[in-house]
Amino acid sequence: MERKDYNGVRAARCGYNYSQKEVADILGIDVRTYQYKESGRGKWNNKEIAALSNLFNFSISEINRYFYDGILPIGNE
């Protein structure tokens, strides 16, 4: 089983040139909460996962790897 790869969220945020505060504001959460979740110490809720996936154009495979430990039964994209 794969481990959640929260570095992918950070890499996407940086790649899109967003600050943690900007993404936290988009998600409607405090920047400290965002930092906690981005570091892997907190869990994203489904609404946040959907918003991040839309914001950063994550593929199904990336969503599976970043948020679900690679356990979703997905086929080819």
PyMOL commands that set and color helices and strands:
alter all, ss='L'
color gray80, all
select helices_A, chain A and resi 7-15+20-27+31-38+46-56+60-67
alter helices_A, ss='H'
color red, helices_A
deselect
rebuild
show_as cartoon
